[in-house]
Amino acid sequence: MDQIVQQSRETMAQGSASFRAATRLFDRPLREDVWALYAWCRYCDDEIDGQELGHGFQPMTREERLSRLQRLRALTRKAMAGEPTAEPPFQALERVASHHALQDQWPQELLDGFAMDVEERRYKTTDELLEYCWGVAGVVGVMMAAIMGATTTPVLRRAQDLGLAFQLTNIVRDIMEDAEAGRLYVPEQTLARAGAPANPAALTQARREAVFQAALELLDLAEVYYTSSRAGLRALPFRAALATAAARGVYREIGRRIRRAGPQALDGRMTVPRRIKLFLVLRGTLVALWSRMEKLTPLPPRQPLWSRI
């Protein structure tokens, strides 16, 4: 195993144990490319947030974060152009781009999403929030699907839908943690409908029942996107469909557990117990097997949902 693969694997292992477990279902070449793309994404995210593998926090000024973002953009352009770079995450991205038909704008659109965080942007409407979700997660789903062999827009759109669902789930899970750090992603209109304040400091003191109502609205939207993403499994190779179905089941369960637990779920970080994860992987196997039967039929029409692609 060469150094780039080794470092990418270690980044995946430390940054997302659940996702790493799902990648074991891939064949080796695909698994290594997925690790590589994840390593680049994780590195860029950590650089902008002043973290290491999603943990810790290094205070930075807005100007410092903007400078880091500009550096990431320049190194990403070099990697996508096949130019040599000295940093392993960008070497990993260059390798993935050389193996697969990744469009040049996709990595830059991920950085566009991070730019919204640098600007500390707030979101008034759900469509504005989905634009952010596309940047930090939807486009990652599209790149992952392309690595798995997806080429057509209808299939890539279903991969986008899964990324959007994942990010909506993340936002709900981390509402109070983000608010305590001065961040707010829930749309102002959603909070207003629930009777919750559109201010991070006030949100931490608000009635949990009101905040939970806003969370439920986002979970309902996530469910629509989870459902839409399901049809794309038929277009993936079996082992890729298996891993995707497993990850989809685990993340979806986080939202379902928050829903069942009620308002108190917002005061902690919801997780899925290991035994439940194993069950969801087994259920994902059945879903992936059924998707082989669905390959015999055309991809069904997609609902008129927000989409970037």
Secondary structure, DSSP 8 states (H G I E B T S, - for coil): --HHHHHHHHHHHHH-HHHHHHHTTS-HHHHHHHHHHHHHHHHHHHHHHT-BTTB------HHHHHHHHHHHHHHHHHHHTT---SSHHHHHHHHHHHHS---THHHHHHHHHHHHHHTT---SSHHHHHHHHIIIIIHHHHHHHHHTT--SHHHHHHHHHHHHHHHHHHHHHTHHHHHHTT---S-HHHHHHHT--SSHHHHHHS-HHHHHHHHHHHHHHHHHHHHHHGGGGGGS-HHHHHHHHHHHHHHHHHHHHHHHH-GGGGGS-----HHHHHHHHHHHHHHHHHHHHHTTS------S-----
